[in-house]
Amino acid sequence: MTILDRMVPQPGLRVLISGGASGIGAVLADAYIEAGATVHVCDVSAKAVDAFNAARPGALATLADVSDANQVANVFRVQEERFGGLDVLINNAGIAGPTGGIDAIAPEAWKTTVDINLNAQYRFAHHAVPLLKQSDRAHLLCMSSVAGRLGYAWRTPYAATKWAVIGLMKSLASELGPDDIRVNALLPGIVEGPRMEGVIRDRATQLGLPYPEMEKEYLKKISLGRMVTAEDVAAMALFLCSPAARNVTGQAISVDGNVEYL
């Protein structure tokens, strides 16, 4: 196998992606499909699940709310019945959470953000690890954020969960290393797309600024002066599942153009 061959995943990986029927998750799914993987995603949106299944007949999308333990367990029943095991789990599901001062954030909004962004990662890892232990190409990828390495005023629930995901990843890398299961985290920065547009719009509204001016303020924070794309994130995810990354574990890897502050 040449160095170039080692830079891409070997075909046949069985990949499960939470929150994978739209957004970054769907781009991740398409990247793994292109690399010859068998892909199963779950998503809370029935519309997104139907669209995913219609557009990708070789893959599978299952309807599931990641905050519901029973629905998560069902995802893994489907995974075992349909695919006979698991090689790669991508813990991708997450929400932006509320924008506002800590004194203005409602307890339920805080709880929901923690439940989806952090507790769901536990639920998926809990079911995935026994299957990953049976794989000789096992990798668990946790989706964090640049907010998992920087403070993020007015977005405290989101930042708190993304920092916690790094702690989960670091701990699991040590715990699962003896079983040859690699665990890493990706930290996307300011990613082009509707979700980021919503974040910028909420912040602009809070500060009373026009959207274009607020967007320029966000770009000032990035050393390269541009947003990243979901494809940038997917490319790094593919590399981490390749033979070239067989000794990369316990790492929080930013794909963000170097966001200097938030």
N, C-alpha and C positions, 0 to 999 in steps of 0.2 A: 504494500500500500504506500503510495507516494504521499508527500506532505500535503499536496493539494487534495488528494483523496480523503485524507484525515480531517479536512476542514469542514466536511459536511456530515450529517448523521448517516449512519448506515440504514438502508431501506428496511422497512418492516417494523419500525418502532410502533408500539401501541401507546397512543397519546390521549390523555384526558385533560380537557381545558375547562375550568369553571368560568362561567360568564363568557362563553366563547362563541355565541351566535351573532354577535355584532361588535362594532368598535375594534379595539386592539385585539380582543380575543378572536374575532373572526379573521383578522389579518394573520395572527399566529396560526390559526387552523389552516389557512390557505398555504402558508409557508411550509408547514409540516406535510401537508398533502403533496405539495410539489416535490418535497424531499423523499416521497415514497412511504410516508407513515400512514398507519390506520388511525383515523382521528375520531374521537367522540367528544362532543362538547355538551354542556348543559347551560341553560339560560332560564331566567325568570319570565321572559317575554314569549308568549305563545306565538305572536306574530313573527318574532325573530327566529324562533325554532322552526316554524313552518317554512320561512324563506330560506333558511340554511339548508334544510333537508331537500327542498326543491332544487336548489342551485348546486348541491354537492351530493349526488346520488351514491358516491362511494364512501361517504362519511355518515355520521349519525349525530343528531342533536336530540337531547332529552329535556323535557320541561322540568325545571326544578327551581325552588327557592332555596338558596344556600343558607338562609337563616333557619330553615326547618330541618331538624336532624333526621326525621323520617324520610323526607324527600332526598336528602343527601345519601342516606343508606340505599335508597332505591336506585340512584345513579350508579352505585357500585354493583348492585345486583345486575343491572343492565350491562355494565362493563364486563363482568365475569361471564355472563351468559352469551353475550354477543362476541366478545373478543378473547375470552379465555385467559385474561390476565392483564397486566399493566407494566409498561416500561418507564413512562414519563408522566408525571402529574405536574400540570401548570396551575398553580393556585392564583387565578387571575381575577376572579369576581371582586368587585369593589364599587363603592359609590363615592361621590365627591363630598357628601355631608354638607352641613349648614355653613354659611358664611356669616360671621358676626362676632361680637365680643363675648367673652366667656360668661358674662353676666346676662347676656341676651339669648344664649343657646338653651333651648328647652331640653329637659332631661331625656325626653323620648327621642329627640333628634340625636343626642349624644349616644344613647343606648343603641339606636339603630345603626349608626355608623360603626360602632365597635363590633356589633354583632355580625355585620356583613363583611367588614374589612379585616377583622382579626379572628373572631370566633369561627367563622366559616373556614378559615385556613386550618384551624385545628380539626374541624369536622372532616375535611377532606384528607388531611394527613393521617388522621386516626384510622380511616378505612383503607387508605392507599398503602401504608407501610407494609402490612402483611403481604400484599401483592407485589410490591417492589422488591421485597426480600427474595422472591422467587425468580426475579429477572437478573440477567447478567449484563444489562445495560441500563440500570436504574438511575433515574435522576428526578429530583423533586425541585421545582423552580417556583419560588415565592415572588409574587409581584408586589414590590414596595413602591417607592417614589422618591424623587429628589427631596420631597418633604420628609423622608425617612433619614436624612442626614443634615437637615437645616431646620431652624425654627420657622414657623409659618403663622404669623399673626393673623387673627380673624378666621383661621382654619384649624383651630386646636384639635377638634375630634379627628379630623383627617390625619394631621401630622402625628398625633399620638399613636394612632393605629399603625401608621407606616413605620414609625420607629420601632414599635413592638414587633412588627413582622421581621425586622432585622434580628432582633433578639431570638425570635422563634427559629429563624434560619440558622443562626450561629449555633444554637443549642442542638438542633437536629443534625447539623453537619457532624458534630462531635458524637452524638448518640448513634448515628446510623453509619458512620464511617467504617466500623468493623464489619458491617454487612455489605461493604462496597457500594453503598448508596450515596451518591453525591447530592449535595443540597446547596443551592445558590439563590441569590435574590437579584432581581433586576430593578433598577431605580430609574424609570423613565422621567424625563424632565417635562418641559412644556410641549405637549404633543398636539400637533395640528388635529383639528376635528371639532365636532359639535360639542363634546363634553368640555373641552378647554374654552371654547367660545362662551359656553354658559358660565364658567367660572369667572372669566374676564368680565362678562356682562354684569354678573352679580356684584363684583368688586367695583366696577364703574358706577353702578347704581348707588352703592353704599357711599362712595366718595363724591358723587355728583359730577362725574366726568363723562365726556363723550367716549363711546367705545373705542374709536381709533386712537385716542390719546392714551387710554388705559392699556391698549395692546402694545403701544410703543414703550410704555413703562415696563411691561413684562419683558420685552425683548432687550431692554437695557441691562437686564440682570444676567444675560447669557453671554459668555465670552465670545462665542462664535456669532452672536447677534441674530440667530434664527431658531425657529422651533425645530424639533425633531419630528419624524414621521413614525407611524405605527410600523412601517416596514423596517425602519432602523432598529426598532425594538425586537422585531421578529428575527432579524438577521443575527442579533446577539443571542437570542434564545436558541436558534439552530446551532450556532457555534458551541454553545454550552452543552449540547447533547451530542456533539461530534466526538470521534476518537481523539482529536487534537486536544480536547479539554478534559481528558480522562483523569487528570490530576488537579483539576480546578474544583474546589469545594470550599464551603464556608465563606464565600465571597459576596459582598454587596457591590454590584457592578452598575455604575451610572451610565445611562445613554441619554445625555442631556445637553451636549454642547458646552458643558461646564457652567451650570447655573451657579452664580456666585453668591446670591442671597435671594430670599423670598420676602 
